[in-house]
Amino acid sequence: MGPFSRQYHAYSMIYADEKAQNANYGGKIFLPPSALQVLMNKPDIEYPMMFKLTNPVLSMSTHAGVLEFTAPEGQCYVPSWIMSQLCLENGQVIQVNYTTLPKASFAKFQPQSANFIEDIGDHRAMLERHLRDYSCISKDDIIVVNYLNKDYKILIMETKPNDAVSIVDTDMNVDFATPKGYVEPQKSSSISIPKRSNAASKKFLQTQEAGSPLGTPEIRSKIEEHLINEASQHFNPFTGACNRLDGKKKGTKAKNNQIVADFSKYKRGIPNYDWEVGTLNYIRASEKTSTSISDTKFKAFQGKSSKLRESR
């Protein structure tokens, strides 16, 4: 007896009964009961059965497994993505040939939109779960997966050892190509950079990443406060407070007059090379014992006044 080869009228599963609609996102077809009777009489049939599906008009083909033999006679229910892959309309003729495929060792996939990795956290696990509904895959096929009621198209870029392989009971290595239309985000500093920072400070901050001392907002704020305190001990032109002759406070606290931390002058701590194993060193901050005159803040137009001429 020759190999199994039949022609059927193909219909998308979305137009079939509810059982077929649930299999629309898989890689298996529904054949009529007569196909099972013919296949059971062939001695060299391997399970699970796999078939080569061909559009005889355009000579386009792919591969699929079989889920049930419950389709009406003369008809074949096919997942909608296979109908699109073979450019088939409902009712058109499809050629179905029984075939055997080698077990897959490798497959490479490319999502056709960047939303696949943006919307799905563990896309590898999701795809692995979806491929359980497939018996085989073919190179250049664009399968469709559904996740949270949203469809995602995935191109099968490469399969090994052949262009069509079985994925049943096999260890297959999987790789993902960059999604179509995906733009790699530009590497930028994980910390904010003050607008008035000088060029050296900006260059230094741009090299800092998350995990570095300056990458933590809490640590960065402490370092910034320390740098400002150090800078305030020296003369800084065009900085400081200002006072108005009329005593009003409007415009006296302009941001442009404030000292900005120069992070390019930040230096990491030096290790204690004299430290001995088994010892603990505690560094305690010294408390201020007295308040010097220099610590007193200047207050404009305040204080005591004296007259040279005594009042009568």
TACOR-V51487 format. One record per backbone hydrogen bond with DSSP energy under -0.5 kcal/mol. CO is the residue of the C=O (numbers start at 1). NH is the residue of the N-H. Records with the same first field share a line. If there is no record, write none. Layout:
CO->NH ; NH
This chain:
4->98
6->96
8->10 ; 94
9->76
10->91
11->78
12->15
13->16
17->21
18->22
20->23
21->24
23->26
24->81
27->65
29->67 ; 68
30->77
31->71
32->35 ; 36
33->37
34->38
35->39
36->40
37->41
38->41
39->42
41->43
42->45
49->66
50->99
51->53 ; 64
52->97
53->62
54->56 ; 95
55->59 ; 60
60->55
62->53
64->51
65->29
68->31
71->33
72->75
74->9
76->11
77->30
78->13
79->82 ; 83
80->84
81->85
82->86
83->88
84->87
89->92
92->10
94->8
95->54 ; 97
96->6
97->52
99->50
102->166
105->173
106->160
107->175
108->157 ; 158
109->177
110->155
111->180
113->116
114->117 ; 118
115->119
116->120
119->121
121->123
122->126
123->127
124->128
125->129
126->130
127->131
129->132
130->133
131->134
133->27
135->167
137->165
138->141
141->143 ; 156
143->154
145->152
147->150
150->147
152->145
153->112
154->143
155->110 ; 157
156->140
158->108
160->105 ; 106
163->139
165->137
166->104
167->169
170->172
173->107
175->109
179->182
182->184
192->194
194->197
198->202
199->203
200->204
201->205
202->206
203->207
204->207
205->208
208->190
209->212
212->215 ; 216
213->216
215->217
216->220
217->221
218->222
219->223
220->224
221->225
222->226
223->227
224->228
225->229
226->230
227->231
228->232
230->233
231->234
236->239
244->247
249->252
252->242
254->257
255->258
257->240
261->263
262->265
263->266
271->273
272->275
276->279
280->282
281->283
282->284
290->292
292->295
293->296
298->300
299->302
308->310
